[in-house]
Amino acid sequence: MADKLVSLQDAVASIRDGDQIAFGGGGLNRKPLTAAKEVARSHAADLRLVAFLGGPEVDLLIGLGKASSVHFAYVGLDTFGMAPNFRKAREQGLIEAIEATEFIVLTGLEAAVKKVTFLPTKSALGSDILALANTPFKVFSCPLTGTELVAVPALQPDVAFIHVNEADASGNGFIHGDEFGDLLLARAAKRTYLTAERVVERPATRGHFISRLWVDGVCETPGGSGFTAMFPDRRLDGQGAAEYAAKAKDEAWLRSFVSEEAA
């Protein structure tokens, strides 16, 4: 089996201007925050972000002007309030925002996995999401029953970063907590990189399994979730989350935060 160990810097160097980038985890849980910081330090620009349950990784890239759009179901800091840079960008129209539901994001990823142009769902029917001028989702009638459905285009990010508890050098990874749709994301993305707390010879066969078949590279990244929780290794660093929520609108502070783990 091929050795897929790569440095995080080399993984991020594969990103091109305008790429669609997705990060795994959910809210303040198991976020690839170290990877997001490396992306923020890179030369890549005009990134199109995908956020199933986005958190500080999305907020910091928006705050530093790295993102031109975000396709999202949620972006926030959970009990610590709104994501300050995301909120500012939405209020001032600084980025394109494609609003979705959680189920719609998952349906788009599933369509990409199945290699079809779209999949149907009933999610968002009757909501204002479908009335937005830039919505990519279309209402249609089922050809079999006439039932009203929503067509969700395939969602295939160019690059996905997923933080896992353990991985081996060939690309097999295990998540020991909630997977938040990351199993779909790993298969849907054109390139998937695992940032791993530990690279081991033989991962423990428990939890959610990501096969090496869907993984392009493994980056050994201890503490790669930053202040977000990493079950069962670390609890949420509430002090770190509170500091981010309070200071992230200050660009100088945000640049300092991003440079903390620079190689």
C-alpha positions in Angstrom: 0.0 0.0 0.0 1.2 3.5 -0.9 2.6 5.7 1.8 0.4 8.8 1.9 2.1 10.8 4.6 2.6 14.4 3.5 3.3 17.7 5.3 0.4 20.0 6.0 2.3 22.7 4.1 2.5 20.5 1.0 -1.2 19.6 1.2 -2.2 23.2 1.4 0.2 24.1 -1.4 -2.0 22.0 -3.7 -4.9 24.6 -3.3 -5.4 27.0 -6.2 -7.1 30.4 -6.4 -10.8 29.9 -6.6 -10.9 26.4 -5.3 -13.8 25.1 -3.3 -12.6 24.1 0.2 -14.4 22.2 2.9 -13.5 21.4 6.5 -14.8 18.5 8.5 -16.1 18.5 12.1 -19.1 20.5 13.4 -19.3 23.8 15.2 -16.7 23.7 18.0 -16.1 20.0 17.7 -13.2 18.3 15.9 -12.4 21.2 13.6 -9.2 21.1 11.5 -8.2 24.4 12.9 -4.4 24.0 12.3 -5.2 23.2 8.6 -7.4 26.3 8.3 -4.6 28.4 9.8 -2.2 27.0 7.2 -4.7 27.8 4.4 -4.9 31.4 5.8 -1.1 31.7 5.6 -1.0 30.5 2.1 -1.2 32.5 -1.1 -4.5 31.0 -2.2 -7.3 33.5 -2.7 -10.9 33.8 -3.7 -11.7 30.5 -2.0 -15.2 29.1 -2.1 -15.9 27.6 1.3 -18.3 24.8 2.1 -19.6 24.7 5.6 -21.9 21.9 6.8 -21.6 23.1 10.5 -19.0 25.7 10.1 -17.1 27.3 13.0 -13.9 29.3 13.6 -12.1 27.7 10.6 -14.6 29.4 8.2 -14.8 32.6 10.3 -11.0 33.2 10.3 -10.7 32.7 6.5 -13.5 35.2 5.9 -12.0 37.6 8.4 -8.6 37.6 6.6 -10.2 38.1 3.2 -9.4 34.6 1.8 -13.0 33.7 0.9 -15.2 34.9 -1.9 -18.2 32.7 -1.1 -19.6 30.3 1.5 -22.1 27.5 0.9 -23.4 26.8 4.3 -26.0 25.3 6.6 -24.6 26.9 9.7 -21.6 29.0 10.7 -21.2 30.0 14.3 -19.5 29.5 17.6 -22.2 27.4 19.4 -22.7 28.7 22.9 -20.1 31.4 22.4 -22.4 33.2 20.0 -22.2 34.2 16.4 -19.1 34.0 14.2 -18.1 37.6 14.2 -16.4 37.8 10.7 -19.0 35.7 9.1 -21.7 38.0 10.5 -20.0 41.1 9.3 -19.5 39.7 5.9 -23.2 38.7 5.6 -24.4 42.1 6.9 -22.2 44.1 4.6 -22.5 41.8 1.6 -18.7 41.2 1.4 -19.0 37.6 0.2 -21.5 35.5 -1.7 -23.6 33.4 0.6 -25.4 30.3 -0.6 -27.8 29.3 2.2 -28.8 25.7 2.6 -30.1 23.3 5.3 -28.0 20.6 6.9 -29.8 18.0 5.0 -29.3 19.8 1.7 -25.6 20.0 2.2 -25.5 16.2 2.9 -27.7 15.6 -0.1 -25.3 17.6 -2.3 -22.3 15.6 -1.0 -24.2 12.3 -1.6 -24.9 13.3 -5.2 -21.2 13.9 -5.8 -20.4 10.5 -4.3 -23.0 8.8 -6.6 -21.5 10.8 -9.5 -24.9 12.2 -10.5 -25.7 15.9 -11.3 -28.3 16.2 -8.5 -30.4 14.3 -6.0 -33.9 15.1 -4.8 -35.0 15.9 -1.2 -38.0 17.5 0.5 -35.8 19.6 2.7 -36.3 23.4 2.5 -39.8 23.1 0.9 -41.9 26.0 2.1 -38.8 27.9 3.3 -37.3 31.2 2.2 -34.1 29.4 1.1 -35.8 28.5 -2.2 -36.9 32.1 -2.8 -33.3 33.6 -2.6 -32.1 35.1 -5.9 -28.9 33.1 -5.9 -30.2 29.7 -4.7 -29.0 26.8 -6.8 -31.8 24.5 -5.6 -34.8 24.0 -7.9 -38.3 22.8 -7.1 -39.7 20.1 -9.5 -42.4 17.5 -9.6 -41.4 13.8 -9.2 -42.0 12.1 -12.6 -43.3 9.0 -10.8 -45.7 10.4 -8.2 -46.0 14.1 -8.9 -44.8 14.9 -5.4 -43.0 18.3 -5.1 -39.3 17.9 -4.5 -36.1 20.0 -4.4 -33.3 19.2 -6.8 -29.9 19.6 -5.0 -26.9 19.9 -7.3 -23.9 17.7 -6.6 -21.4 19.3 -4.1 -17.9 18.3 -4.9 -15.3 20.4 -3.1 -11.8 20.6 -4.7 -10.1 20.0 -1.4 -11.4 18.7 2.0 -9.6 18.7 5.3 -10.9 16.3 8.0 -9.3 16.0 11.4 -9.3 12.4 12.8 -8.1 10.7 16.0 -5.9 8.2 14.3 -4.7 7.3 10.8 -2.1 5.1 9.3 0.4 5.9 6.6 -1.7 4.4 3.8 -4.6 6.7 4.5 -7.0 4.8 6.7 -8.5 7.0 9.4 -10.8 6.7 12.4 -13.0 9.3 14.1 -14.0 8.3 17.7 -16.8 10.9 18.1 -19.5 12.3 16.0 -18.6 12.2 12.3 -20.8 15.2 11.3 -21.1 14.0 7.7 -17.3 13.6 7.2 -17.7 10.1 5.8 -19.6 11.6 2.9 -17.3 14.6 2.6 -14.2 12.3 2.3 -15.7 10.5 -0.6 -17.3 13.6 -2.3 -14.2 15.8 -2.5 -11.8 15.7 -5.4 -8.9 15.6 -2.9 -9.2 14.6 0.7 -6.5 15.2 3.4 -6.7 13.8 6.9 -5.0 15.7 9.6 -4.4 13.2 12.4 -3.8 13.5 16.1 -1.7 10.3 15.8 -0.3 8.4 12.9 0.0 4.8 14.0 1.0 1.5 12.4 -2.4 -0.1 13.0 -5.3 2.2 14.0 -7.7 1.0 16.6 -10.7 -0.6 14.8 -13.4 1.5 16.5 -15.4 4.6 15.7 -16.1 5.9 12.2 -13.8 4.6 9.5 -12.5 6.6 6.5 -11.0 4.3 3.9 -7.6 5.0 2.3 -9.5 4.7 -1.0 -10.9 8.2 -0.5 -7.7 9.8 1.0 -5.0 11.6 -0.9 -2.8 12.5 2.0 -2.3 12.1 5.8 -0.7 15.0 7.8 0.3 14.1 11.3 -1.1 17.1 13.3 -1.1 16.6 17.1 -3.5 19.1 18.6 -4.8 19.9 15.1 -8.3 20.8 16.4 -7.0 23.8 18.2 -9.3 25.1 20.9 -12.2 23.0 19.6 -13.1 19.7 21.3 -11.5 16.5 20.2 -13.4 13.6 21.8 -12.1 11.7 23.7 -8.6 13.3 23.7 -9.5 16.9 24.7 -12.4 18.8 25.9 -13.4 22.2 24.4 -11.0 24.9 25.5 -13.7 27.3 26.6 -11.2 30.1 27.4 -9.7 29.8 23.9 -13.2 29.9 22.3 -14.3 32.9 24.4 -11.1 34.8 23.4 -11.7 34.0 19.8 -15.3 35.2 19.9 -14.3 38.4 21.7 -11.2 39.4 19.6 -11.6 37.8 16.1 -13.0 41.0 14.6 -9.6 42.7 15.3 -7.6 41.8 12.1 -4.3 42.3 13.9 -5.3 39.9 16.6 -6.6 37.4 14.0 -3.3 37.5 12.1 -1.5 36.8 15.3 -3.8 33.9 16.1 -3.2 32.4 12.7 0.6 32.8 12.9 0.8 31.0 16.3 1.5 27.6 14.7 3.5 28.8 11.7 6.3 26.4 10.7 
